[in-house]
Amino acid sequence: MAAFEYLALDNQGRQQKGLLEADSPRQARQQLRERNWSPLEIKQAKAREEKSRSGLSFGQGLSARDLALVTRQLATLVQAALPIEEALRAAAAQSTTPRIKSMLLAVRARVMEGHSLAASLKEYPSAFPDLYRATVAAGEHAGHLALVLEQLADYTEQRQQSRQKIQLALLYPVILMVASLTIVGFLLGYVVPDVVKVFVNTGQELPALTRGLIAASDLVKHWGWLFLLLGGAGVFGLRQALRDENLRRRWHALILRIPLVGRLARATNTARFASTLAILTRSGVPLVEALSIAAAVIANLRIRDKVIEAAQKVREGSSLTRALDATEEFPPMMLHMIASGEKSGELDQMLARTARNQENDLAAQIALLVGLFEPFMLVFMGAVVLVIVLAILLPILSLNQLVG
């Protein structure tokens, strides 16, 4: 059976649209007439993602939360001994999002035609990435699809939770920085000019600090909009320039050399690599293929290129530990744990353990950066207020001396 999208008029004359399963468009119209609805349009749900001329897909991806929920439902249903086509149908019926329902029914239609689940999911690469499909394929091949789906759901939920923790940790410093810059801009643009106007009108020579404050105030008041415009244009220009792959590689290499920031970027990418490689090897994906897929999830191109070289060395017969050690991008503790796993034959378990260690190390580094940023912003705001107060008090002291 295939999935069909319909547009119909109900018995009260209102338009209704949705999805239903049928063997043909004619049968779909018959089902609508049995509801006393008048079908206006029947079309088969598209199994492939629509792409624009630039090759970008629109509206077909799944959020980590949706993907984890669908995977968890499928794992539960398959563990209950339901055939995969029935599990897909039940998950589609459970979904309240028409797009997800259409996607699951289209995947079910492909499974009913005799394709494997992994091959059917390939019709939606932006919703089910390479990591997901390779893991499902390994589970189907080994005959433990339910266990693999459960592991995938855990992995997706953990990634979502880690992302939320990072976002929440960075939220307060970003708000503090924006508020600080806004307050400084307001003081320089509106408060300082009115205060120092009194001293300017006296005709006396002002201290250098006060003159500098007046110049900064005039700059912000008259040209602040230009600085904001140039800043926005600079960000946009950088994003456009980074579309060039060679330039983006040099930019990523520069990020890795920045103190603290480079360490955080390296920890983020190695943690993502370790957790991805762990779920793949634990699901039975061959190591060489798992390395290629795990390399694709690394955002930093500099590290990704070195991991791809490591995968090639493993393909040629090198051990995973020596190949990753040659990249000089992975921490020694991670390499020692991988070496121990290779020697004991428990590489998948050691990868899972090192992935947890990397996630904990990443969380600790983010907490350190946030802890350093907060006092820095407080000191910055204190210094700015101190400069403004001194710039205003110095002319007052000068006036008192003249009067005395």
DOLO-194695 format. One record per atom (N, C-alpha, C): x, y negated, z. Coordinates in steps of 0.001 Angstrom, whole numbers, plus 500000, padded with zeros to 6 digits. Atoms other than C-alpha are relative to their C-alpha. Layout:
! residues N
XYZ;...
***
This chain:
! residues 404
500839501195500000;500000500000500000;500877498751500000;499269501259500083;501121496450499280;499282498936500808;500579501131499271;500526493171501083;499555498938498999;500563501014500892;498333490534499419;499622498758500804;500443501266499424;497832486878500244;498686499612499323;501308500319500581;494249485726499783;499562498608500400;500716501241499724;492249482535499621;498545500268499666;501398499620500189;488501483010500080;499093499041500752;501037500757499304;485270481344501178;499215500957500879;500762499134499117;483586482796504223;498502499756499819;501447500102500192;479828483146504640;499438498639500406;500432501351499670;479675479561505973;500582498960499054;499472500894501017;481458478106502941;501343499387500323;498696500535499652;484783477407504684;501102500854499393;498881499283500602;488094478315503100;500780500755501073;499203499158499119;490019481132504737;501156500573499192;498865499383500673;493468482401503887;500768500850500992;499274499097499126;495615485171505220;500618501135499213;499351498834500595;497114488590504509;499160501241500254;500605498684499807;495696492058504013;500734501011499144;499337498916500716;496933495403502784;498996500701499092;500853499305500959;495523497106499717;500892500659498951;499250499337501062;496549499371496862;500087499143498745;500046500822501203;495666496777494222;499259498707500312;500772501226499791;494292493240493887;498496500245499981;501431499698500063;490933494745492993;499494500516501355;500401499493498690;490799496657496268;500018498889501050;499942501126499062;491833493489498133;498741499136499876;501239500773500187;488876491626496564;498805500744500586;501098499214499465;486587494480497543;499942499901501533;499968500133498542;487744494256501161;499446498648500445;500515501321499652;486958490555501182;498478499949499805;501456500008500244;483491491137499681;499270500778501092;500622499256498905;482808493686502425;499824499133501243;500170500951498901;483276490817504875;498991498901499651;500897501044500509;480764488788502826;500746498705499695;499198501139500416;483579486496501700;500125499993498475;499835500145501446;484028485165498168;501468499730499690;498566500204500277;487632485658496988;500212498933498938;499625501042500961;489127482626495242;501337500310499331;498664499720500536;492740483751494814;500592501187500739;499322498832499447;494562487044495354;501364500106499325;498663499805500568;498308487387494908;500828500842500951;499185499097499193;500828489916496091;501039499204500774;498986500665499178;503076488812498943;501368500260499403;498708499870500667;506480488131497493;500987500702500912;499048499211499221;509114490562498612;501361499358500058;498688500637500001;512064488361497739;499865498549500399;499995501385499593;513019485003499093;500026499093498785;499957500987501055;512281482062496868;501203499117500224;498797500817499894;515389480065496147;499851498786499106;499990501204500809;515849476576494911;501116500097498978;498967499976501025;518110475679492018;501396499972500590;498693500043499356;520927475053494431;500349501293500706;499727498705499388;520622478604495747;499656500072501457;500361499996498587;519299477648499156;498607500560500175;501311499434499714;516398479546500683;499259499087500962;500806500893499194;513548477710502325;498935500796500731;501107499489499211;511298478787505155;499969501493500204;500048498546499912;512317482448505188;500836500549501150;499190499520498906;514758482630508081;499169500232501250;500638499746498721;513843483893511529;500862499408501101;499252500463498842;514813482241514774;500472501211500794;499483498889499187;516808484327517221;498914500568500898;501083499531499134;513755484502519474;499030500889499229;500927499197500805;511472485762516688;500631501326499588;499314498772500423;514064488253515460;500116500987501156;499909499118498834;514589489622518977;498646500604500342;501335499497499683;510834489920519524;499570501083499016;500367499002501011;510236491757516236;500809501277500188;499143498822499816;513200494051516860;499590500791501230;500429499320498779;512030494821520400;498694500768499776;501260499316500292;508538495672519148;500237501240499154;499706498843500850;509905497948516431;500684501111500800;499306498997499197;512230499685518908;499025500745500907;500978499369499108;509363500326521327;499084500941499237;500921499182500785;507085501662518605;500689501244499434;499265498847500532;509761503905517067;500310500984501119;499772499112498863;510616505265520528;498731500760500384;501272499318499732;506913506137520854;499652501004498911;500139498974501046;507397508465517844;499087499566498862;500757500475501153;505523506269515357;500907499971498776;499216500165501226;506710506469511745;500333498530499785;499528501374500140;508611503377510702;498987499135499253;500991500804500730;505889502284508258;498842499592500918;501053500345499058;503289502416511034;500503498982501032;499424500965499072;505625500562513380;500045498606499377;499980501291500695;506061497808510783;498592499417499893;501387500475500107;502297497606510303;499503499473501343;500431500446498676;501693497344514054;500693498701500400;499276501230499680;504402494684514451;499450498822499203;500597501060500815;502870492704511581;498651499577500560;501301500331499422;499421492919513174;500160499223501306;499760500680498728;500900491728516473;500466498571499800;499443501328500236;502564488690514905;498896498985499751;500953501093500204;500681485386515008;500482499018498944;499439500880501027;502904483750512375;499768500627498635;500274499403501315;501653484313508802;501264500335499215;498777499751500760;505176484077507372;500666501287500455;499391498775499485;506524486802509666;499136501207499657;500901498905500349;503445488935509073;500164500395498536;499809499715501419;503878488612505308;501319500707499752;498690499396500158;507552489491505598;499989501472500425;500028498622499501;506912492620507672;499158500903499108;500828499188500898;504131493812505381;500706500256498676;499238499793501236;506366493279502347;501092501042500218;498993498988499683;509121495293504045;499345501373500102;500721498734499894;506560497997504853;499646500550498625;500328499549501350;505482498102501221;501211500646499331;498781499417500568;509105498747500210;500302501362500636;499776498714499335;509395501511502824;499032501042499468;500995499067500544;506170503096501500;500366500462498595;499555499607501344;507771503125498038;501159500974500029;498928499016499886;510535505370499366;501350499425500347;498724500611499647;513260502867500260;500251500147501499;499661499972498582;515114502995503549;499664498651500625;500304501245499314;514433500372506197;501086498963499742;498908500949500236;517872498808505735;499926499417498597;500124500490501378;517398498574501960;498797499074499859;501183500870500061;513944497054502490;500270498652500647;499659501261499335;515310494452504893;500927499141499146;499080500745500866;517846493452502239;499282498989499134;500783500969500773;515025491635500442;499932498650500713;500046501242499219;515224489014503223;501353499780500686;498654500132499393;518966488320503769;500120498867501002;499889501099499040;518415485015505590;499296500321501311;500698499595498779;516028486625508081;500706501162500689;499306498827499465;517959489897508514;501422500001499428;498644500145500538;521711489185508120;500715501332499835;499217498794500275;524432491641507139;500199500846501248;499809499283498744;525114492545510757;498771500839500331;501255499322499657;521467493482511312;499770501192499071;500293498931500973;521103495519508118;501005501143500100;498989498943499889;524391497379508538;499759500849501247;500280499255498773;523468498341512093;498786500908499823;501185499184500263;520024499556511019;500349501169499086;499606498924500920;521575501539508163;500774501090500731;499250499005499228;524001503207510586;499066500802500898;500962499290499159;521118504053512927;499155500982499218;500778499082500843;519082505559510097;500840501202499590;499125498915500458;522052507580508887;500286500987501132;499681499128498870;522838508926512374;498768500597500657;501229499455499449;519198509564513248;499609499468501361;500393500596498716;518980507280516309;499610498542499771;500446501339500353;517166504282514861;499420499258501195;500619500663498850;515212503579518047;501054499411500931;498930500479499120;518404503281520125;500707498795499389;499319501108500681;520034501025517537;499139498742500019;500894501161499957;516985498771517366;499967499391501409;499964500504498623;517026498507521167;501284499213500249;498731500709499846;520704497529521092;499990498683499232;500091501236500788;520012494982518345;499150498950500712;500843500942499264;517219493425520398;500768499406501185;499187500498498880;519536493185523434;501047499010499515;498947500856500547;522303491693521297;499430498643499582;500602501248500469;519996489090519717;499556499135501176;500429500767498824;518539488073523081;501197499438500759;498809500499499316;521998487774524636;500617498828499254;499476501111500794;523180485579521767;499143498757500187;500893501135499803;520106483386522173;500194499384501390;499792500510498645;520646483091525934;501336499276500119;498693500663499970;524337482245525456;499931498645499318;500146501268500716;523429479557522924;499235498984500839;500770500914499163;520847478076525278;500826499495501182;499151500429498887;523340478021528157;500981498929499548;499054500990500515;525857476142526013;499289498675499726;500747501220500299;523223473674524822;499604499257501268;500381500644498743;521995473032528373;501211499406500717;498795500517499356;525552472616529627;500476498703499351;499548501191500715;526299470018526949;498962498883499990;501063500995500086;522971468207527268;500266498817500932;499791501083499044;523796466221530406;501171499094499601;498923500900500432;527220464951529186;499616499144498795;500406500788501174;525697463872525863;499065498873500415;500917501042499522;522878462005527626;500773498926500758;499203500951499230;525403460393529986;500824499102499081;499189500797500916;527631459280527106;499139499004499229;500880500893500752;524741457836525076;499486498878500895;500487501026499081;523355456039528122;501101499001500337;498889500896499670;526793454630528998;500285499028498866;499726500864501149;527427453305525500;498861499005499774;501140500912500156;523928451845525350;500053498867501022;499916501024498956;524387450019528662;501124499011499703;498880500884500327;527788448654527625;499634499084498831;500422500829501130;526366447475524309;499000498928500402;500993500983499537;523450445765526076;500672498890500801;499305501014499204;525757444014528550;500788499041499109;499177500852500866;528096442774525836;499165499184499025;500794500688501024;525346441810523424;499029498979500541;501074500874499516;522805440089525687;500284499361501364;499781500536498654;523965439607529298;501219499087500049;498754500764499923;527567438417528934;499912498647499302;500041501320500650;526870435638526362;499296498931500831;500726500988499204;524334433929528645;500797499576501230;499250500318498794;526640434116531671;501203499112499689;498767500734500298;529846432872530043;499721498684499284;500328501255500666;528005430083528211;500217498810500940;499810501051499003;528183428058531416;501457499562500056;498578500342499911;531968428250531509;500508499376498707;499574500577501277;532359427476527817;499638498521499944;500456501393500054;530370424250528237;500801499079500906;499197500857499120;532688423006531006;501218499444499295;498863500491500762;535480422574528467;501344500394500553;498723499588499439;538146424088530699;500565501193499238;499364498844500652;540659426632529438;499644501261500775;500450498763499364;539289430085530146;501133501004500083;498986498941499909;541394433051531331;499963500906498767;499896499122501175;542595435504528684;498970501123500055;500965498904499876;540353438256530057;498592499535499629;501326500526500325;537277436043529769;499880499735498506;500037500235501451;538204434974526239;499865501307499232;500127498699500655;538636438625525297;498599500571500125;501365499520499801;535257439493526787;499024499258499092;500867500778500890;533615436644524844;500155500464498555;499775499520501369;535239437864521628;499340501355499775;500647498694500131;534046441427522284;498486499862499974;501446500219499992;530567440138523073;499510499476498651;500387500522501322;530418438124519830;500075501086498935;499848498913500979;531669441138517910;498816500961500056;501124499076499857;528962443403519341;498698499348499560;501266500675500299;526209440796518976;499800499764498514;500144500354501408;526940439825515376;500307501152499051;499578498939500918;528528442953513935;499709501399500543;500307498682499457;527169445755516112;499266500890499018;500756499224500990;524741446819513387;500917500578498932;499078499519501027;527654447096510958;500795501204500505;499264498866499441;529589449376513302;499131501265500035;500907498853500000;526530451607513695;499832500557498593;500156499572501387;526089451686509926;501248500724499497;498746499357500423;529755452499509337;500179501353500687;499904498723499307;529621455211512004;499112501063499361;500897499050500671;526579456834510375;500515500408498634;499452499691501325;528189456557506938;501223500905500113;498825499149499810;531390458093508294;499624501441500291;500467498642499688;529521461082509753;499444500674498758;500571499434501236;527600461568506511;501103500337498993;498903499750500941;530785461238504429;500828501209500396;499238498842499539;532590463770506615;499252501302499709;500796498800500288;529739466265506253;500052500338498516;499934499749501440;529807465831502488;501385500508499600;498641499583500358;533593466157502337;500283501427500445;499735498655499473;533554469336504439;499312501092499192;500548498983500897;531540471054501732;501090500620499136;498854499441500716;534873471511499970;500700501010500903;499510498919499142;536190474823501258;501437499776500443;498599500233499623;539892473870501193;500107498915501067;499990501067499003;539252470640503076;499427500491501326;500587499468498778;537055472502505552;500989500908500723;498980499161499361;539884474995506194;501019499136500746;499040500882499328;542288472149506973;499373499347501229;500695500596498864;539690470551509244;499890500991501161;500110498981498960;539140473813511133;501359500295500628;498658499804499446;542901474270511502;500366498843500927;499740501158499148;543119470733512933;499255500111501323;500783499837498769;540353471485515445;500706500934500968;499328499028499134;542322474471516771;501233499418500673;498805500606499407;545312472182517501;499680498899501004;500387501044499053;543324469654519563;499949500601501399;500044499457498626;543878470166523324;498570500128500503;501302499686499408;540882471650525175;498962500352498940;500990499737501043;538663471386522080;500397501232499192;499530498840500749;540810473862520167;499870501289500789;500137498807499157;540827476257523091;498538500438500085;501426499674499947;537038476045523334;499527500601498681;500393499465501308;536616476614519581;500524501422499814;499436498646500130;538934479628519693;499240500991500889;500742499111499102;537099481095522696;498602500292499458;501340499801500568;533717480580521012;500024501014498875;499957499121501167;534734482321517816;500457501409500352;499558498650499624;536595485213519443;498922500727500805;501097499364499268;533665485845521802;498920500489499044;500998499591500989;531254485927518861;500485501210499205;499434498878500741;533591488257516957;499962501277500837;499943498815499148;533994490622519915;498613500596500212;501349499478499761;530265490895520632;499410500615498736;500511499447501261;529440491463516952;500671501329499671;499281498755500278;532155494097516514;499556501099500961;500436499009499010;530959495818519696;498680500639499595;501304499434500373;527340496214518529;500111500843498739;499854499229501244;528487497447515106;500656501354500251;499314498727499748;530924500081516352;499162500900500898;500844499192499123;528514501202519079;498848500637499231;501094499467500808;525877501756516395;500473500979498937;499489499013500934;528175503939514302;500460499448498674;499494500578501242;529260501492511591;501506500249499924;498550499788500123;532745502396510257;500781498729500341;499248501131499468;535460500164511733;500357498979498926;499603500935501050;536663498679508434;498806499159499548;501201500740500389;533123497748507399;499547499072501127;500392500831498864;532397496462510907;500874498756500097;499104501158499965;535469494191510757;499616498970498943;500392500925501066;534339492703507445;498730499243500367;501260500646499613;530843492000508797;500234499056501174;499736500849498836;532134490639512116;500780498752499616;499257501186500448;534525488315510272;499060498945499446;500927500949500613;531551486752508503;499269499144501023;500712500788498985;530034485550511804;500918498967500646;499059500974499440;533186483556512694;499836498689499256;500258501299500628;532461479889512042;501287499311499560;498735500646500341;536094478721512009;500683500752498864;499457499323501180;537501479488508561;501441500440500207;498608499623499734;541085479562509833;500057501364500686;500027498719499294;540300482382512260;499382501072499125;500650499017500863;538004484087509738;500982500571498985;499029499524500986;540779484287507129;500985500981500634;499055499100499345;543138485878509646;499347501329500367;500701498750499690;540502488427510691;499808500823498735;500114499273501267;539929489320507042;501325500668499647;498687499385500217;543685489903506719;500199501192500950;499896498884499047;543518492073509847;499177501195499531;500829498907500522;540685494097508309;500711500730498871;499255499373501097;542844494693505244;501132500879500545;498932499191499399;545699495928507450;499436501279500605;500636498800499448;543328498318509248;499626500954498884;500339499161501152;542143499572505870;501233500725499468;498756499396500487;545781500273504992;500624500946501014;499522499018499038;546280502335508157;500517499432501298;499520500594498764;547293499855510847;498961500162501100;500949499945498890;545756500017514308;499315498642500140;500752501242499819;543160497437515260;500752499030500908;499277500858499063;545309496132518119;501129499250499302;498883500656500691;548366495450515948;499487499002498966;500524500906501021;546239493892513215;499483498702500612;500520501210499356;544497491493515593;501112499219500693;498875500679499356;547742490741517457;500769499152499007;499275500753501031;549302489588514181;499318498680499661;500700501257500301;546632486890513827;500384498889500973;499626500964498960;547855485167517045;498828499108500408;501197500769499653;544269484003517658;499214500614501153;500772499293498975;543058486537520232;500779500058501296;499305500018498704;543836486433523960;500615501359500325;499317498740499681;546230489055525363;499106501000500720;500860499078499268;543625490510527730;499091500770499054;500869499344500972;541303491242524819;500772501058499213;499186499051500764;544130492926522885;500361501217500852;499670498875499115;545126495060525897;498792500932500165;501196499182499829;541535496246526368;499687500777498719;500229499302501266;541193497091522651;501017501136499839;498974498947500086;544495499012522778;499654501173500906;500406498930499087;543232500942525791;498851500804499413;501125499303500618;540024501778523935;500431500889498855;499504499182501111;541929503022520889;500723501249500524;499267498851499473;544143505265523017;499061501020500630;500903499087499304;541258506723525028;498863500506499120;501087499595500876;538896507094522062;498663499390500365;501227500672499575;536340504787523674;500032498533499550;499849501355500517;536823501771521438;498701499209500103;501261500734499965;533115500884521300;499697499477501403;500262500431498635;532828500746525106;500949498882500417;499040501041499643;535995498681525487;499709498705499253;500392501208500732;534824496282522784;498822499317500682;501136500579499285;531551495823524653;500462499316501287;499500500598498758;533472495161527866;500775498720499726;499241501210500312;535853492695526258;499097498897499463;500958501011500450;532887490966524630;499385499286501195;500539500627498784;531389490378528078;501038499099500656;498947500828499413;534740489107529346;500184498709499217;499852501197500825;535020486716526409;498842499031500217;501153500873499745;531489485414527011;500156499296501351;499792500612498684;532330484826530691;501103498946499946;498914500968500133;535585483093529760;499524498749499277;500545501141500728;533732480895527287;499130499141500914;500848500752499070;531176479927529933;500849499223501004;499118500686499046;534003479078532351;500678498798499353;499346501115500676;535749476887529771;499024498858499753;501004501050500200;532532475035528967;499724499284501316;500215500617498690;531938474459532677;501163499087500367;498833500837499723;535498473113532969;499942498695499215;500080501210500819;535042470686530077;498905499068500493;501098500831499479;531702469499531434;500409499362501318;499552500541498726;533251469101534885;501012498873499834;499053501072500264;536041466963533405;499334498799499349;500630501088500742;533726464918531214;499204499084500917;500845500813499125;531402463748533982;500799498948500766;499229501058499327;534063462002536136;500657499033499016;499418500898500993;535677460625532982;499013498903499609;501001500991500370;532430458907531986;499711499055501159;500208500875498849;531963457592535528;501138498998500143;498851500904499948;535483456166535531;499929498972498872;500125500912501146;534883454673532094;498982498902500286;501022500999499685;531671452971533187;500469499070501121;499482500840498933;533342451744536396;501018498998499492;498994500901500555;536246450298534422;499357498891499175;500673501011500817;533904448516532004;499325498962500886;500669500937499083;531856447008534836;501027499133500720;498959500765499327;535055445975536638;500560498902499098;499488501002500939;536373444199533531;499005498867499820;501018501034500183;533067442360533042;499912499103501234;500080500788498765;532929441293536694;501216499088500147;498794500824499909;536559440076536653;499980498870498988;500048501042501041;536010438210533391;499058498872500391;500948501037499560;533103436346535022;500508499295501251;499539500596498750;534739435787538419;501215499098499818;498785500798500169;538054434395537143;499705498537499677;500321501421500227;536504431202535655;499385499328501235;500599500578498788;534504430723538872;501111499620500991;498885500311499113;537713430908540919;500775498797499511;499290501151500566;539358428442538536;499241498714500285;500815501195499709;536459426001538975;500140499598501469;499852500293498578;536742426265542772;501338499334500301;498693500595499787;540444425473542600;500039498554499491;500028501358500537;539775422418540384;499233499077500931;500786500821499084;537092421166542759;500769499712501292;499221500188498795;539354421754545747;501110498992499786;
***
